Amino acid sequence: MPTQEIRERVNRRLEELYRRHLSLHDDEIVSYYDPGTGYYKPEPIAEAEQKPFAISLATTDGEVFDAGDHTLQFALQSISKVFVYGLALEAHGRDRVLERVGVEPSGDAFNSIVFDERNNRPYNPMVNAGALATTYLVGERETAESALERILGALRRYAGNRSLEVDEDTFEAEMRSADRNRATAYLMRSDGMLAGDVEATLALYLRQCSVRITCRDLAVMAATLANGGVNPATGEQALTARYVRDVLSVMHTCGMYDFAGHWAYAIGIPAKSGVSGGIMAVVPGKLGIGVFSPGLDAYGNSVRGTAVCEEISDLLGLHVFAEDSEDTLLGPARPF
């Protein structure tokens, strides 16, 4: 466990990181996501919705460090795909899930209606088409209510937060603007990638995306993956250890959509973004990183979130191929 001196140093460095990035990047923001319309727009958006920014770090020994608006809630959005993919693996096993959804980067935007035609499946579970497939697998043998409870139960175990719930206003807004996802789902059913009630699958998918979390929740969820699927604060097993490797592998290659290659090159740790402005990054065996800032780049990723993760990775030598990647956040070598 870190000493009080180390805790104070990390808190001080994290606050410096937060304040520095808070004053930067506004000119790099391309858009904000509006769930009411499903469109991205730079303006108009209320200033109060533009400015939130938070950074949280959670270590695998249960320590959590925060800076900024870390208690502010936002929709999980596409980050939920990570955890539902894990649920599908536990429910059906690796081979069955691979029949339904692949593990190859698509090279396309997250909402592209493009499939792996050779294998008649979506390219990976981190794009919308693949997430619809994994959500379908989770709900295949259950009622909509029980499937949602399974998903919520898993998310609560990852976060160590029993109060996580679907935000119904967000869900209703997403349903009103779900034409592209609806078209994707019906096309998938016509090609045999989905079966049954498409509307029920779509609703379950949008409900999982509408779960409200905080930046601190996000960091703890990441730390749970970093800790072999065991929540470091509660000791609860959120995901069977054998499937953590699968989840992290797909996050590493596909989690940042058509920015995934650059992310792997420049930052080099598994991560997943959501259009509400969250980014979750995992340093296996060490820590989880959560960042929230709603301003998005052209790929739909948080501008400040990407910049913060890149700086942390560089300062701590976290890139998987970095010579000093054995350094830890709390170790003596390169404290930021």
Helices and strands as residue ranges (DSSP letters): H 4-22, G 26-28, E 32-34, E 39-41, H 47-50, E 54-59, E 64-68, E 74-75, G 77-79, H 80-100, H 128-139, H 144-159, H 168-176, H 179-190, H 198-209, E 212-213, H 215-226, H 241-254, G 257-259, H 260-266, E 271-273, E 278-283, E 287-292, H 303-316
